[in-house]
């Protein structure tokens, strides 16, 4: 039994459509709900009053149907996929995808 096949978290991915003339992106398709692993990467602690904390997480899944700027719903918050998800194509047992998400 692999940790990649039986994630402990449930996320919903909302694919982002092409850019509109005003710079926003609409939905590109139906949302996808899946089980995955979510790990913290970094948390910027506020150094001066008035700054907010920026936390980033890594999503790990056997196959991750996410792309840049997709919206992810996780634990009641909205997150954005930052950058292109990475695909690790090793052996059949170790292949997986990862994506970095940041709070919207």
Residue pairs with C-beta under 8 A, 6 or more apart in sequence:
2 62
2 93
3 37
4 37
4 60
4 61
4 62
4 96
5 62
6 35
7 34
7 35
7 36
7 37
7 38
7 60
7 61
8 35
8 37
9 35
9 36
9 37
9 38
9 74
9 75
10 33
10 34
10 35
10 36
10 74
11 33
11 34
11 36
11 38
11 59
11 72
11 73
11 74
12 31
12 32
12 33
12 34
12 72
12 73
12 74
13 31
13 32
13 33
13 34
13 64
13 65
13 66
13 70
13 71
13 72
14 27
14 31
14 70
14 71
14 72
14 73
15 27
15 28
15 29
15 31
15 32
15 65
15 66
15 67
15 70
16 25
16 26
16 27
16 28
16 67
16 68
16 69
16 70
16 71
17 25
17 26
17 27
17 28
18 25
18 28
19 25
20 26
25 69
31 73
32 65
34 61
34 65
35 61
36 59
36 60
36 61
36 64
37 59
37 60
37 61
38 57
38 58
38 59
38 60
38 74
39 57
39 58
39 60
40 55
40 56
40 57
40 58
41 56
41 57
41 58
41 100
42 55
42 56
43 53
43 54
43 55
43 56
44 53
44 54
44 55
45 53
46 52
46 53
54 102
54 103
55 102
55 103
56 82
56 100
56 101
56 102
57 79
57 100
57 101
58 98
58 99
58 100
58 101
59 66
59 72
59 98
59 99
59 100
59 101
60 96
60 97
60 98
61 96
61 97
62 95
62 96
62 97
63 97
64 85
64 97
64 98
64 99
66 72
66 81
66 85
66 97
66 99
67 81
67 84
67 85
68 81
68 82
68 83
68 84
69 80
69 81
70 80
70 81
71 78
71 79
71 80
71 81
71 104
72 78
72 79
72 80
72 81
72 101
73 79
74 101
77 103
77 104
78 103
78 104
79 101
79 102
79 103
79 104
80 101
80 102
80 103
80 104
81 99
81 100
81 101
82 100
82 101
82 102
83 99
83 100
85 97
85 98
85 99
86 97
86 98
86 99
87 95
87 97
88 94
88 95
88 96
88 97
88 98
89 95
